[in-house]
Amino acid sequence: MKRRAVLVASALLPLLAACDPNAPDKRALASALTAELLGRPPCFATNVAFPYTRQDTVRPTDDLLRSLPELAALRDAGLIDLQLKEVGIAGNRPVVQTAATLTELGKSAFHPHLPGLMTATPGFCGGQRMLGEVQQFTMPSDSEGHRVTSVDFTYRTQSIPPWMHHPRLQGYYVSVRNMVAAEKEAASDQTLFVQTPKGWLPWNRVGSQ
């Protein structure tokens, strides 16, 4: 039923454009998306920001990094340095401090606030996304005082840095694995567009206008 509704809506969009000169159209959406993708590299979010420290109470036989797979993956990809040292005793167990700092490679790719996100989310970026095609968009509707439409599109990635190809990094971050896969095969995504005096723009660019 939902798919049928989408197909009906898609069939009505040309009629909407003919009646409303401000209605979205694929050509204008594709132009805005091309600029958006070129200006925002592929990124993935991390659960921590850097520099980062933590303390854990461990047994002498524990493999601490096995319990910290994200840090281990980032270290193996060359993005961070890790230092582990014993800083005290709790009961009969040592307290180990883990300190993670960015390498020079990591500094070049790290963003404390990933582009395109409204909340401050840390992560790493690299490469480019190139628009394939705008597949479809929904009938415009009102949301929180704005006229919006949801746009489905395809894209490919290029110039993905070698560190993103590290198997341990791809094993931990599904998003990294998808970025690398999109070098060879087009991937699908969806974004929200907002109607503005300058035309239809991706929602995250509206606040910067």
C-alpha positions, 0 to 999 in steps of 0.5 A: 500500500505504501509503495502504491501511494509513492508511485501515485504521488510520483505520477502526480509530481509533473502535474504539480510542477505545471501548476506550481512554479515553486514546486521542486523538480529533479533538475533543480534538486540534482543541481543542489545535491551536486553542490551539497555532496561536493562540499561535504565529504563522506564521514563517519561518527565516533563514540568519543572525541579526541584526545580521550582518556579513560580508566578501567579496573582490569585483571592482569590477564585481561586484553583491554583493547579487546574490550575497546574495539573502536579504539583498536580499529582507529589505532590500526588504521593509523588515526590515533595513538594509544598508550596504556599504563597502570595508574593505581590499584582498586582492591586487588586489581590494577587500574589501567589508564587508556590515553588516545591522541590523534596522529598526524593522519588523524588530525587531517581527517578528524572533525569535532563537529561533523559537517551536515549534522545539527548536533556536535558529533565527532568523527572522521572524513575523507574522499568525495561523494558524487551524485548519480541521479535523483530517483524520486521525491515526495509531494511537498508538505508542511513541517514545523513551519517549512515546506519540505520534500524527501528526496531519494538519490544515488551516489558514488564515492571517489578518492577514498583514502587508503586508511578507510580500506583497513579491514578492522576499521570496516569491520567496526564501522558499517558506514565505512564499509559502505563508503568503500563499497560505493567506489564500485557500485552506486549506493542509495541515500535520502535527504530532506529538502526545504523550500527557501526564497533561493529555491529548494535546498538540503535542510542542513544548508538552510541554517547557513543561508 
